[in-house]
Amino acid sequence: MVVSAVAEIDEGDPRSAGPAVLRTDPLGEPFLRARITLPTTPPTYLRRRRLVQHLDQALQTPLTLVNGPAGAGKTLLATEWAAGLPQPVAWLTVAVGDWRPGVFWAYVIQALRACGALTPGPAGFPADASRVDTRLLGALATELNDRDQPVVIVLDEYDRVTAPQVAEQLEFVLHHAGRGLHLVLVTRTEPLLPLHRYRAAGALTEIRAAELAFTAEEAAALLELHGLSLPVCAARALVDRTRGWAAGLRLSALAARESADPQRYLKEFEADRSTIADFLLAEVLKGKPEQTQDLLLRVSVLERFCPALADALTLRTDAEPLIAGLCRENAFVEYLGHSWYQLHPLFQEILRAHLRVRLPGLEPELHRRAARWLRRAGSLPETLAHGSAAGDWDLAAGALVDDLAIGQLFSGLCSADLVRLFSRMGSGARSPATDLVRAARELAQGDVDRGVVCLRHAGERLAADAAEPVSETAPDPAAAQLSCVLLEALAARLTGCPQDAEKAAKAADELWWEVPAHLLDKHPELAALLLTHLGSARLWAGRFEDARAALTTAAGTPGAAATVLPRGESMGHLALLDYLHGWLSRAERKALAAESETQQLGLDQPSGSGIARLVLAAVAVDRHELARAQALLDETAQLPSVTRDPVPAAGHALVAARLLLAQGKARAAVQAADSPVFAAVPSPWASGHEALVASAAHLAEGRPDQAAEALQGVSGDQPACAVEAAALQLAAGRPGAAIDLLDDVRAQNGPGPAVTVRAALVRAQAAQGTGDTATARRLVARALLDARRERLRRPFLDAGEWLPHLLATAPLQELAAGWLTPGPSRRDDQARAESPPEPLVAAALSGREHDVLERLARMMSTQEIAADLYVSENTVKTHLKSVYRKLAVNRRSDAVRRARDLGLV
């Protein structure tokens, strides 16, 4: 039934031009004027221009959707925007009873009449609360379409419209009203309208929860309106916690104003004991059915969940429709994609607190159920988190070992997190898996003795459990055995026992075929770590070529981030091998590559054992860049590996002793070389270099006999040691012994310039001593040519008094000028010529690289450099990498320091 008027008529609405409006709805109830009046904005409302500008697009599209959870600021945003529009705005706050079409459309028409957009004309008025005649809707659409100026209808809290027929009628009017109507729906849920069609046609403007969320800057401005001054960084932390939720920010601000320390309150407030909790419980939880409340309480222990996981926690099968409904209602359940969801963090905090009150003692069991489900689903990180939260360490450790992921405790990217997680595992947890993880934890933290004890217990339990039935939480036997072998190889490396490392490597080869291939493919770090440990143990034993083979394979292991640390470690060991063979530039390149790779992934520098940086320090000593060598050495001094790992420990002692010798501190050099290195067997190269330092100290203090005696154990098996020993024998007055040592040197794969240069200088000194000056000059010339390419200065500085007068003669003077001795000088350069030559740059810097370096010296950030040079940040980073490589450094401070030393800035 359609009527054109009703008995009770009002004389006019103050907001309108004066048309008459009806006083009662189809139920005979008086119209509530507040529902058709624009709400007022509070004094503390923050105008956010970006959202208002986006809403202005509503004037270009027939439909606008403002969709977000309770308290997201939807209504206030729509109010502010509507109040600023020049055209008529019909506002309707939808009520629960508006599911009846007649009541709904009566209020819509009343709102249109109240704003002067509709006169009591052809459209008529619904008289039946339960239905609306299609002629009325057609007449309404026609009258709107005939308007010269379009009208905006804002339906606030539209989620209360649950009747499909109302949505169909609204879509009918919107379609046939044409350009005469702009419809704005403010809602918590997805409306029952064909939104996909409007999107495809470009006829829909959408503002959703992510856009409604406050930014850190907006949050700071909002708090300022509440009388609270908060820096943006602190506001950002609050935004992270509330996800920019408007109501959460306002309620926090109101509570903080009552606190003696508002800034601290905003940082530490307990969500479950705040007005936020009251709001969320009233708006979301209390109105839900019991099953929905129970589900929300139980999934609050999860960071993310899917219906199947939720069912595992509730022990029911109704999670899928319940979760989908909550998500549609914007009930602080957010869809992540691929059937996964998460709770709003504040809502999650509150639910967890209520879980502990309403279902005390259930939380650990929920974590245990989650861990078991996630373990079957193959999500290891979440399995570990929930297993540890449940206190079920057998489950957590079993999952780690079963996944063959124990190597992640040493792979760099998540090592600290795993060590921290399992640090809570007490001594009461006793199973092969927990013993293995406990051993790995101790070894990762540098406690080798305790790690070896735990490893022995793990091996015993694995052997004892081999015949027992496998429990639900126990790891696969082959995976457990292979994990044990990995730790045995590491323990052998750290205890300096090459024989045990070889035994572990052999056992790994046999176990490799018993482990599922997909696990080996998933964890390439396992093979990389095994080979690195084996290569390090072989290097310690002096089996250089065998070590190189294992380390080269490890350095080439695929796996990107998963293998970056073992690959870097292997490259560092290969750099040390090159250094011990006299190849300085090769060693430097490998060491820089090792450091650069880990640096790009954001790992701490120096990473791992720091062996790459020790090699760089050793190279710097040989090039007589003593300040650089000292800085590099200092950076590695605090690493645990200097005391727990024989190879870097010996390397540190070697570099420190050589540096002290170069500084003329013979006694201190002996003490440094004699630093304790704990190893089951001695290392021939480490022992050889220690003997060289002791001999050099005796010689420097005028004890040639003791110097010669200290060299008795040095043989030609270690070319670098043998050549230095020959030089010391010659300096001690034993030319015959020196030449014999040189003749015994075994040139395995060709020693590098650091060896050949020293050998040539020894022979040249011997020839000079017999009066064969021509041979001496020829040998020195060859040494200069080889050394100049490597910037190798130390052998010449250590050669003694016989060399300077030879270098003063042509053509040797020309070969040494500019890098070993001062070049041709002018009067104003006389003072500079008397100082040691500056270290050389590996390659010339480009103009743009020089620009970047200059700004780096002015302490500008990457972003500031990019802005100043009008280039991208990635371009600046590329130039920085090139500058680091050319200056042979890895950090900003080192680059600036070396550039200043070189006069580049």
Buried (B, 14 or more C-beta within 10 A) or exposed (E): EBEEEBEEEBEBBEBBEEBBBBBBBBEEEEBEBEBBBBBEBEEBBBBBEEBEEBBEEBEEBBBBBBBBBBBBBBBBBBBBBBEEBEEBBBBBBBBEBBBBBBBBBBBBBBBBBBBBBBBBEBBBBBBBBEBBBEEBBBBBBBBBBEBEEBBBBBBBBBBBBEBEBBBEBBBBBBEBBBEBBBBBBBBBBBBBBEBEEBEEEEBBBBBEBEBBBBBBEBBBBBBBBBEBEBEEEBBBBBBEBBBBBBBBBBBBBBBBEEEEEBBEBBBEBEBBEBBBBEBBBEBBBEEBEEEBBBBBBBBBBBEBBBBEBBBBBBEBEBBBEBBBBBBBBBBBBBEEEEBEBBBBBBBBBBBBBBBBEEBEEBBBBBBBBBBBBBBEBEBBBBBBBBBBBBBBBBBBBBBBBBBBBBBBBBBBBBBEBBBEBBEEBEEEBEBBBBBBBBBBBBBBBBBBEBBBBBBBBBBEBBEEBEEEEEEEBBBBBBBBBBBBBBBBBBBBBBBBBBEBBBBBBEBBEEBBEEBEEEBBEBBBBBBBBBBBBBBBBBBBBBBBEBBBBBBBBBBEBEBEBBBBBBBBBBBBBBBBBBBBBBBBBBBBBBBBBBBBBBBEBEBEBBBBBBBBBBBBBBBBBBBBBBEBBBBBBEBBEEBBBBBBBBBBBBBBBBBBBBBBBBBEBBEBBBBBBEBEBBBEBBBBBBBBBBBBBBBBBBBBEEBBEBBBBBBEEBBBBBBBBBBBBBBBBBBBBBBEBBBEBBEEBEEEEEBBBBBBBBBBBBBBBBBBEEEBEEBBBBBBBBBBEBBBEBBBBBBBEBBEEBBEEBBEEEEBBEBBBBBBBBEEEEEEEEEEEEEEBEBBBBEEBEEBBBBBBBBBBEEBEBEEBBEBBEBEEEBBBBBBBBBBBBBBBBEBEBBBBBBEBBEBB
